[in-house]
């Protein structure tokens, strides 16, 4: 008996996070971008020796030695290491990584230590153990804590976390395992966001072993790929124990928290935040003494400010196509450096397999061949994007080799042949193919407010029209699309355009298993929105998400992807692009698809 973790509220929110303009924060979309000229963004950076002279547009003041100024499109609000959802985490991570470095950093879809934990827990080093325990079963065969006449044996996972004994809070107080347990206790008393809720759902208990060691014990028979990360990022018990947990996320501490990272908050003003070195930081301080964050909801201002020298770096998650063209021109002119990485957010087209015409594999494959995904990725992503062929993205450890899965290159002639073979033909010469005597027009539903998604939908419509298929577009509010009564969970759509977020582990049970299909009998629970229930694929995803042996999991994921791309319940389109603009005077910046841009700030230096 194996159980896989599935928490519906968490999964719904994951979709919400992935399916908006990154983070769901309304942002200005420039209609035209002029070539970059020098621009000034006022910062909270103090003068090195005296108050700064007045500045005007078109001039810049040289940066203070050892300081960095970073522009962001959105103010993240609270700076705690616990977040409402993945979108909130992506917005605040460049800052929180400096205050509360992640005990295990997600770097290039893998886990690495940051000096907070002494090592990554694993079966090989003995920090992850699996034991056999006795449990009671109720009348339905489910594990219960109530004593019954039915007892069985199941496996139980324990994970040990070894905390760096040199860690200090920014006020000099030693950080201990008790601070990690304190965060766990807080999460049980108040809402600390989705990640915290998911960990609580996995855990039987979380306990202190000694001054610098904690242990997480998962619930019996629970196997989840996230088990290495069931630690609790420490919070300072000595500062927060007497405070009302319900006010933690809305109080002053959340806005200007005291952490254990390389930097600490000096001051926070409207639209800006200044961090300075934490004198008690246990690691190497690096060359950067202070970091100022500037929050401006104006992409063009950030771009021209980096080119002009008043900002050292700007973070732009998925800029619109016209902005990407201007950014490329700036880079070619040498006024700034551009680092573009494929985002873990990937767009896709989902087929509802309850729709009779879409049950025909030939029709789904015809749609795939009809779409010029190469042009979409190239033009909508400013030349920085690439087509995605499977749901496990390149860089994830279980990504399938391209030559071992079915791929669908742009081939409108093949699309027409498949439609003809399926009996969907244009009988009256009006350019639209018919089925059942009526023109075939597929309805596509997507979210409102995303220029990228709207442009993608328009290209899908044009490509389908070129092979004789009609398409109608329905844009709905995000909350409506992903609500429990919305078209995805109730599966009332025909085609759906939205996105998922890839993580260090592919997971996938809640998305591709037969049990994950939302339907009336299970209360509309699950994320298998296409309704794809294919026996061999279901078995493969169950093995991939329940066994612990990496080689066995890899084989299962490969087989599942082979069946996924063969049967095509979903057509992956492309990964979004995260763009970082860097001044030529700043070196050492290394963008990563899953780590915040500041992950290696101790390696940054002035040129």
Helices and strands as residue ranges (DSSP letters): E 3-4, H 8-18, G 22-24, E 67-72, H 86-99, E 104-107, E 110-113, E 128-137, E 143-144, E 151-162, H 177-189, H 194-202, E 203-210, E 213-218, E 222-223, G 225-229, H 237-240, G 245-250, H 252-255, E 263-269, E 272-277, E 290-295, H 299-308, E 313-317, H 321-333, E 337-351, G 356-359, H 361-370, H 373-380, G 402-404, H 412-421, E 434-435, E 438-439, E 441-447, H 451-466, E 470-476, H 478-481, E 495-501, H 509-512, G 514-516, G 520-522, H 535-546, H 550-567, E 570-582, E 586-587, G 597-603, E 605-606
